[in-house]
Amino acid sequence: MDKTKHLSWKLDELYSSINDSKLNSDLEVFTLTASLLSEKWKNDDSYLSDPSKLKILLDEINIFEETFAYGGKPSYYIDLLHFLDNQNTEVLGKYSLVQKYINEASNELHFIVLKLSKLDKEEQDALLSSSILKEYHKYLSDIFKYSKHILPESEQNIVNELSDLASEAWNRMLTGLLSSEKAIIKDKDGIEKEYHFEKITDLFNSSDKILRDNAALAFNQILNKYSKIAEAEFNATLGYKEKIDKIKHFDYPEMERHLSDDVEIEVVKNLREVIAKNIDIPR
């Protein structure tokens, strides 16, 4: 029986190994940069009424986010290693460490959003109308729009610390279980090959109908194997979101998404009703 090789990537352009000292030093730079930004601005409220100072702060935040998006290079590296080998305890330990650093940085910089969100309407309008802050108009308007849903620093820190355990950990577990699955699939010539889960969906586009059908059967069998776990994950995630929505004073489940998309609920409802009434057209 012909067997395919396990998925692998060349990651040494990021780090030589999980024990590369540069990985830890990059994580330290990430949190140190966030800490220095916080120390520089946290106790200086002058930027709240000075567009020039606020632009300097937002420029620095922008550079930080471009450099260290989602934890930067260490996070990308560990995510890829975790995808390749989710059973490796060393990788799992480093993954948890990276998440810890990301949460700490997020906590350090939450004061900016919190302070801006507490400005009154007149102060908000003054900043939004400033030509100096033109490039940050959308960023600021989003903060002001979310103002009543932004948590105090202590509460937001708790949410940040628990979010990984509440939803991401479930997702990693199920993804890890699925990525370790394999199936032997037969093509039209009766030739059998072993495919890892992430490769099975590639077979759905094959010109070989027998191969497509067998791939679909194997795919569904794997999903069915973990259906109870997926159900538990889904319910846990929904339960967590329901509680967070209540804490953040969102009136309905889609409200945060609608705010993010700059769309009113009435528009979405009307669109849904029109589609439902005309569902026969595409059929």
VOVEX-133232 format. One record per residue: x, y, z of N, C-alpha, C in turn; residue in three letters. Coordinates in steps of 0.05 Angstrom, whole numbers, padded with zeros to 5 digits, always signed. Atoms other than C-alpha are relative to their C-alpha. Example, Ala and Ser with C-alpha at 12.3 -4.5 7.8 and 13.67 -1.06 7.14 Angstrom:
2
+00018-00024+00000+00246-00090+00156+00018+00024+00000ALA-00016-00024-00001+00273-00021+00143-00015+00022+00014SER
END
This chain:
283
+00017-00024+00000+00000+00000+00000+00017+00025+00000MET-00015-00025+00002+00027+00068-00021-00009+00020+00021ASP+00008-00019-00021+00029+00117+00037+00012+00028-00006LYS-00010-00028+00003+00035+00193+00033+00015+00008+00024THR-00016-00010-00022+00084+00230+00076-00017+00020+00016LYS+00014-00020-00017+00060+00273+00134+00008+00028-00009HIS-00005-00028+00006+00054+00347+00122+00024+00011+00015LEU-00023-00013-00013+00118+00385+00137+00006+00026-00013SER-00008-00027+00011+00144+00456+00129+00029+00006+00008TRP-00027-00009-00006+00212+00487+00128-00002+00026+00016LYS+00005-00022-00018+00209+00534+00188+00025+00014+00010LEU-00024-00011-00012+00282+00549+00201+00006+00029-00008ASP-00003-00028+00006+00276+00617+00168-00012+00017+00022GLU+00012-00014-00024+00235+00636+00230+00018-00004+00024LEU-00017+00007-00022+00274+00599+00284+00013-00027-00006TYR-00014+00025+00005+00324+00542+00284-00014-00023+00013SER+00015+00021-00014+00282+00503+00334-00017+00013+00022SER+00017-00011-00021+00232+00511+00390+00017+00010+00024ILE-00018-00008-00022+00292+00519+00437+00019+00023-00008ASN-00017-00022+00010+00323+00575+00396-00003+00024+00020ASP+00001-00022-00020+00342+00630+00446-00012+00025-00011SER+00011-00024+00013+00321+00682+00395-00031+00001+00003LYS+00030+00001-00003+00248+00659+00403-00008+00013+00027LEU+00006-00012-00026+00248+00675+00477+00007+00029+00002ASN-00007-00028-00001+00284+00740+00467-00019+00018-00016SER+00020-00015+00015+00234+00762+00414-00026+00003+00016ASP+00023-00002-00017+00178+00747+00463+00004+00021+00021LEU-00007-00020-00020+00213+00789+00515-00002+00029-00012GLU+00001-00026+00014+00220+00847+00465-00029+00008-00004VAL+00028-00005+00004+00146+00841+00449-00013+00012+00025PHE+00013-00010-00024+00123+00849+00521+00014+00025+00011THR-00014-00023-00010+00177+00899+00538-00009+00025-00015LEU+00009-00023+00016+00155+00944+00480-00028+00009+00009THR+00026-00006-00010+00083+00940+00504+00001+00014+00027ALA-00003-00012-00027+00105+00956+00575+00011+00028-00001SER-00011-00027+00003+00146+01016+00553-00021+00020-00011LEU+00021-00017+00010+00088+01043+00513-00020+00008+00022LEU+00019-00005-00023+00043+01036+00574+00012+00020+00020SER-00014-00018-00019+00094+01070+00620+00001+00028-00010GLU-00003-00026+00011+00102+01127+00572-00026+00016+00000LYS+00025-00015+00005+00029+01144+00562-00022-00004+00021TRP+00022+00007-00017-00013+01112+00617-00008+00022+00019LYS+00005-00021-00020-00007+01169+00666+00000+00028-00012ASN+00001-00026+00014-00007+01225+00614-00026+00003-00015ASP+00027-00003+00012-00078+01246+00597-00001+00023-00020ASP+00000-00024+00017-00057+01306+00556-00008-00006-00029SER+00007+00007+00027-00067+01268+00491-00030-00001-00005TYR+00029+00001+00003-00141+01264+00505-00013+00026-00010LEU+00010-00026+00010-00149+01337+00489+00019+00014-00020SER-00020-00011+00018-00089+01348+00444+00003-00019-00024ASP-00001+00018+00024-00097+01318+00373+00029-00006-00008PRO-00028+00005+00008-00022+01326+00359+00013-00022+00017SER-00011+00021-00018-00003+01284+00420-00013-00027-00005LYS+00014+00024+00005-00057+01234+00406+00010-00014-00025LEU-00011+00012+00024-00030+01224+00336+00026-00013+00004LYS-00026+00013-00006+00039+01210+00363-00004-00027+00014ILE+00006+00025-00014+00010+01158+00410-00011-00021-00019LEU+00012+00020+00019-00032+01125+00355+00020-00009-00021LEU-00022+00008+00019+00028+01125+00308+00017-00022+00013ASP-00017+00020-00014+00068+01087+00361-00015-00026+00003GLU+00016+00025-00002+00011+01038+00372-00002-00014-00027ILE+00002+00011+00027+00005+01028+00297+00026-00015-00007ASN-00025+00013+00005+00079+01012+00292+00003-00026+00016ILE+00000+00024-00017+00073+00964+00350-00016-00023-00012PHE+00018+00021+00010+00015+00927+00319+00010-00011-00027GLU-00012+00010+00025+00049+00923+00251+00024-00019+00005GLU-00024+00015-00006+00111+00895+00283-00006-00026+00015THR+00006+00022-00017+00079+00848+00333-00028-00010-00002PHE+00027+00008+00003+00012+00831+00304-00005-00029+00010ALA+00007+00026-00011-00019+00773+00343+00023-00014+00013TYR-00023+00012-00013+00046+00762+00380+00024-00001-00017GLY-00023-00002+00018+00091+00771+00320+00011-00027-00009GLY-00013+00024+00011+00140+00719+00292-00001-00024+00019LYS+00002+00024-00017+00141+00675+00355-00027-00013-00001PRO+00027+00011+00001+00066+00667+00352-00005-00016-00025SER+00003+00014+00026+00067+00648+00278+00015-00027+00001TYR-00016+00024-00001+00122+00598+00290-00013-00022+00017TYR+00012+00020-00018+00089+00563+00349-00027-00010-00011ILE+00025+00009+00012+00022+00562+00314+00005-00022-00021ASP-00006+00019+00021+00053+00525+00255+00010-00026+00012LEU-00010+00024-00014+00090+00476+00301-00023-00015+00013LEU+00022+00012-00013+00026+00464+00339-00018-00014-00020HIS+00017+00013+00020-00012+00449+00275+00013-00026-00009PHE-00014+00024+00009+00042+00399+00254+00001-00022+00021LEU-00002+00020-00021+00047+00364+00321-00014+00011+00026ASP+00015-00010-00023-00008+00380+00371+00002-00017+00025ASN-00003+00018-00023+00012+00323+00417+00027+00005+00014GLN-00026-00006-00011+00082+00351+00431-00003+00017+00025ASN+00004-00015-00025+00083+00373+00504+00018+00025+00001THR-00018-00023+00001+00142+00420+00491-00013+00023-00017GLU+00014-00020+00017+00102+00455+00435-00024+00011+00015VAL+00023-00009-00015+00040+00458+00479+00008+00020+00022LEU-00009-00018-00021+00080+00490+00535+00008+00027-00011GLY-00008-00025+00012+00110+00542+00489-00024+00015-00010LYS+00025-00012+00010+00041+00555+00459-00013+00016+00023TYR+00012-00013-00023+00014+00571+00528+00016+00025+00009SER-00018-00022-00007+00074+00616+00541-00005+00024-00018LEU+00005-00022+00020+00061+00656+00477-00027+00013+00006VAL+00026-00011-00007-00012+00664+00496+00001+00018+00025GLN-00004-00016-00024+00010+00690+00564+00011+00027-00007LYS-00013-00025+00008+00054+00742+00532-00020+00018-00015TYR+00019-00016+00015-00001+00764+00484-00021+00013+00018ILE+00020-00011-00019-00051+00772+00541+00012+00023+00017ASN-00013-00021-00016-00001+00812+00582+00003+00026-00016GLU-00002-00024+00017+00012+00859+00523-00027+00014-00004ALA+00026-00011+00003-00062+00868+00512-00009+00014+00025SER+00007-00013-00025-00073+00884+00585+00015+00026+00004ASN-00017-00025-00003-00016+00935+00584-00012+00023-00016GLU+00008-00022+00018-00047+00974+00526-00030+00005+00000LEU+00029-00004-00001-00121+00970+00544-00007+00028+00010HIS+00007-00026-00012-00117+01037+00580-00006+00021-00022PHE+00004-00019+00021-00116+01074+00513-00029+00000-00009ILE+00028+00003+00008-00183+01047+00490-00019+00009+00023VAL+00017-00006-00023-00212+01054+00560-00002+00030+00004LEU+00001-00029-00005-00193+01128+00568-00014+00015-00022LYS+00013-00013+00023-00215+01147+00498-00031-00004+00001LEU+00029+00007-00001-00282+01112+00509-00016+00016+00021SER+00014-00015-00021-00297+01155+00570-00003+00030-00006LYS+00004-00029+00007-00294+01222+00534-00029+00006-00005LEU+00028-00008+00006-00359+01260+00529-00004+00006-00029ASP+00007-00004+00028-00394+01274+00463+00015+00023-00012LYS-00014-00024+00010-00363+01343+00455+00029-00006-00005GLU-00028+00006+00003-00293+01317+00466+00005-00020-00023GLU-00002+00019+00023-00304+01259+00418-00002+00014-00027GLN+00003-00015+00025-00329+01306+00364+00024+00017-00007ASP-00024-00017+00004-00269+01351+00373+00023-00016-00012ALA-00021+00018+00011-00221+01293+00360-00007-00010-00028LEU+00009+00010+00026-00262+01266+00302+00002+00021-00022LEU-00001-00022+00020-00263+01334+00268+00028+00010-00005SER-00027-00010+00003-00188+01345+00275+00013-00012-00026SER-00013+00008+00025-00151+01343+00208+00026-00015+00006SER-00025+00014-00008-00089+01319+00245-00005-00030+00004ILE+00007+00028-00006-00125+01254+00263-00016-00013-00022LEU+00017+00010+00022-00157+01243+00195+00004-00029-00005LYS-00005+00028+00007-00123+01176+00183-00010-00019+00022GLU+00010+00017-00022-00148+01151+00251-00029+00005+00006TYR+00028-00006-00004-00219+01175+00242-00017-00026+00005HIS+00016+00025-00003-00247+01104+00234+00007-00014+00026LYS-00009+00013-00025-00206+01077+00292-00014+00014+00024TYR+00012-00015-00022-00231+01132+00338-00031-00003+00001LEU+00029+00002+00001-00303+01129+00315-00010-00028+00009SER+00007+00027-00009-00304+01054+00328+00002-00002+00030ASP-00002+00000-00029-00279+01064+00399-00023+00015+00013ILE+00022-00015-00011-00331+01117+00412-00027-00015-00003PHE+00025+00015+00005-00385+01073+00382-00003-00023+00020LYS-00001+00022-00018-00364+01016+00428+00001+00009+00030TYR-00007-00010-00027-00356+01061+00489-00015-00013+00023SER+00015+00011-00023-00411+01033+00532+00004-00030+00003LYS-00005+00028-00001-00388+00962+00517+00029-00007+00009HIS-00028+00004-00007-00315+00972+00537+00002-00003+00030ILE-00002+00006-00028-00298+00941+00604+00022+00016+00014LEU-00022-00011-00016-00258+00972+00661+00025-00018-00002PRO-00025+00014+00004-00185+00952+00660+00001-00027+00015GLU-00002+00025-00016-00190+00900+00716-00018-00022-00011SER+00018+00020+00012-00250+00866+00684+00010-00010-00027GLU-00010+00007+00026-00219+00867+00615+00024-00019+00003GLN-00023+00017-00005-00156+00835+00643-00009-00029+00006ASN+00011+00026-00007-00198+00778+00671-00010-00014-00026ILE+00011+00011+00025-00233+00768+00604+00023-00010-00018VAL-00023+00007+00016-00165+00767+00568+00013-00026+00010ASN-00013+00023-00012-00137+00716+00617-00016-00026-00004GLU+00017+00024+00001-00197+00669+00612-00009-00007-00029LEU+00011+00005+00027-00213+00675+00537+00012-00024-00013SER-00013+00023+00012-00162+00624+00516-00011-00027+00011ASP+00011+00024-00012-00189+00572+00565-00029-00004-00008LEU+00029+00001+00005-00261+00589+00548-00007-00009-00028ALA+00008+00007+00027-00260+00580+00473+00024-00010-00016SER-00023+00008+00017-00191+00575+00440+00010-00027+00008GLU-00010+00026-00008-00171+00515+00481-00017-00023-00012ALA+00018+00020+00012-00232+00477+00457+00006-00003-00030TRP-00005+00001+00029-00218+00496+00385+00027-00014-00006ASN-00026+00013+00004-00145+00474+00391-00002-00030+00004ARG+00003+00028-00006-00166+00408+00421-00013-00015-00024MET+00014+00013+00022-00215+00391+00365+00017+00001-00026LEU-00017-00002+00024-00168+00417+00310+00023-00021+00002THR-00022+00019-00004-00112+00375+00340-00009-00029-00004GLY+00010+00027+00003-00154+00312+00343-00005-00006-00030LEU+00005+00004+00029-00176+00321+00270+00025-00002-00016LEU-00025+00000+00016-00106+00336+00244+00016-00025+00004SER-00014+00025-00005-00081+00271+00274-00013-00024-00014SER+00015+00021+00013-00133+00230+00236+00011-00007-00028GLU-00008+00009+00026-00116+00189+00174-00021-00020-00011LYS+00019+00018+00012-00157+00148+00125+00012-00013-00026ALA-00009+00013+00024-00142+00097+00071-00023+00002-00021ILE+00020-00006+00020-00179+00117+00007+00007-00012-00026ILE-00005+00015+00025-00187+00078-00057-00010+00016-00024LYS+00009-00014+00024-00190+00108-00127-00013-00019-00020ASP+00015+00015+00020-00224+00083-00191+00015-00025-00009LYS-00017+00023+00009-00166+00035-00206+00004-00019+00023ASP-00003+00018-00023-00171+00003-00137+00025+00005+00015GLY-00025-00006-00014-00106+00035-00114-00007+00014+00026ILE+00005-00011-00026-00106+00051-00040+00023+00018+00009GLU-00020-00018-00011-00070+00110-00009-00009+00010+00027LYS+00007-00011-00026-00067+00137+00061+00003+00030+00000GLU+00000-00029+00000-00085+00210+00070-00005+00011+00028TYR+00006-00013-00025-00081+00255+00130-00025+00018-00004HIS+00026-00014+00001-00145+00293+00147+00002+00026-00016PHE-00002-00026+00013-00120+00360+00121+00003-00003-00031GLU-00004+00005+00028-00107+00328+00053-00026-00012-00013LYS+00024+00014+00011-00174+00292+00045-00018+00019-00016ILE+00018-00019+00014-00213+00354+00025+00011+00007-00028THR-00011-00005+00026-00164+00364-00033-00011-00020-00021ASP+00010+00021+00018-00193+00300-00063-00028+00006-00010LEU+00027-00006+00008-00262+00331-00068+00000+00012-00028PHE-00001-00012+00026-00239+00366-00132+00012-00019-00021ASN-00012+00019+00018-00211+00303-00164-00020-00006-00023SER+00016+00008+00023-00236+00283-00234-00010-00029+00003SER+00007+00028-00006-00241+00212-00206-00024-00001+00019ASP+00024+00000-00017-00313+00205-00181+00002-00020+00023LYS-00003+00020-00021-00297+00141-00143+00017+00011+00023ILE-00018-00012-00020-00240+00177-00107-00015+00022+00016LEU+00015-00022-00014-00285+00237-00092-00020-00012+00020ARG+00020+00012-00017-00340+00193-00064+00013-00013+00025ASP-00014+00013-00023-00292+00152-00021+00012+00020+00019ASN-00011-00022-00017-00259+00216+00004-00022+00012+00017ALA+00022-00012-00015-00326+00245+00024-00009-00019+00022ALA+00008+00020-00020-00344+00180+00060+00019+00000+00023LEU-00020+00000-00021-00279+00180+00098-00001+00025+00017ALA+00002-00027-00013-00285+00254+00114-00023+00000+00020PHE+00024+00000-00018-00355+00245+00143+00003-00020+00023ASN-00004+00019-00022-00334+00184+00183+00017+00012+00022GLN-00018-00013-00020-00278+00224+00216-00016+00021+00016ILE+00016-00021-00014-00325+00282+00231-00020-00012+00019LEU+00019+00013-00017-00377+00235+00259+00012-00011+00026ASN-00014+00011-00023-00325+00205+00305+00003+00020+00022LYS-00004-00021-00020-00316+00272+00339-00024+00019+00003TYR+00024-00017-00001-00387+00298+00334-00008+00008+00028SER+00008-00007-00028-00400+00295+00409+00019+00021+00011LYS-00020-00020-00009-00335+00333+00423-00006+00027-00013ILE+00006-00025+00014-00354+00385+00370-00025+00013+00012ALA+00024-00011-00013-00422+00392+00402+00006+00013+00026GLU-00008-00012-00026-00391+00404+00470+00015+00026-00004ALA-00015-00024+00006-00343+00454+00440-00018+00023-00007GLU+00019-00020+00010-00399+00491+00405-00016+00012+00023PHE+00016-00009-00022-00442+00494+00467+00016+00016+00020ASN-00017-00015-00019-00384+00517+00511+00006+00027-00010ALA-00006-00026+00013-00366+00572+00462-00024+00018+00001THR+00024-00016-00001-00438+00595+00457-00006+00010+00028LEU+00005-00008-00028-00445+00595+00533+00019+00022+00009GLY-00020-00021-00007-00381+00636+00540-00008+00026-00013TYR+00007-00024+00014-00404+00686+00488-00025+00013+00013LYS+00024-00010-00012-00472+00693+00521+00007+00016+00026GLU-00008-00012-00025-00439+00710+00588+00016+00026-00005LYS-00015-00024+00006-00389+00759+00557-00017+00022-00012ILE+00018-00019+00011-00444+00793+00517-00016+00014+00023ASP+00015-00011-00022-00482+00803+00582+00018+00020+00016LYS-00018-00017-00014-00421+00832+00617+00006+00026-00015ILE-00007-00023+00016-00407+00879+00559-00025+00015-00009LYS+00026-00014+00005-00481+00900+00554-00007+00000-00030HIS+00010+00003+00027-00494+00874+00484-00028-00011+00002PHE+00029+00007-00003-00569+00869+00475-00008-00026-00014ASP+00007+00024+00014-00570+00811+00426+00026-00012-00012TYR-00025+00014+00007-00519+00759+00401+00016+00012-00023PRO-00014-00011+00023-00503+00793+00334+00008+00029+00003GLU-00004-00029-00003-00497+00863+00362+00029+00009-00003MET-00029-00007+00003-00421+00864+00368+00009-00001-00029GLU-00007+00003+00028-00414+00839+00297-00012+00023-00017ARG+00013-00022+00014-00464+00891+00271+00014+00027+00004HIS-00015-00025-00006-00426+00947+00306+00026+00000-00015LEU-00026+00003+00014-00361+00921+00276-00004+00005-00030SER+00005-00003+00029-00392+00920+00206-00014+00026-00007ASP+00014-00025+00005-00425+00988+00213-00027-00004-00013ASP+00026+00005+00012-00493+00960+00198-00021-00001+00022VAL+00022+00000-00019-00560+00969+00233-00015-00027-00001GLU+00014+00026-00001-00600+00908+00256-00024+00000-00019ILE+00023-00002+00018-00660+00933+00216+00008-00007-00029GLU-00009+00006+00027-00619+00929+00152+00004-00030-00004VAL-00005+00029+00001-00598+00857+00167-00027-00015-00001VAL+00026+00014-00001-00670+00837+00184-00014+00003-00027LYS+00013-00004+00026-00697+00868+00120+00013-00017-00022ASN-00014+00017+00019-00643+00833+00079-00008-00029+00002LEU+00007+00027-00005-00659+00767+00111-00028-00007-00009ARG+00027+00004+00008-00733+00775+00099-00003-00001-00031GLU+00002-00001+00030-00724+00793+00025+00012-00026-00012VAL-00012+00025+00010-00678+00733+00015-00019-00023+00004ILE+00018+00022-00006-00727+00686+00049-00024+00000-00018ALA+00024-00001+00017-00785+00711+00007+00006-00007-00029LYS-00007+00005+00028-00746+00702-00058+00020-00023-00003ASN-00019+00022+00000-00709+00638-00042-00003-00018-00025ILE+00004+00017+00024-00740+00604-00103+00014+00010-00025ASP-00013-00011+00024-00705+00650-00152+00026-00015-00007ILE-00024+00015+00007-00636+00617-00147-00005-00030-00006PRO+00007+00028+00005-00669+00548-00146-00009-00004-00028ARG
END
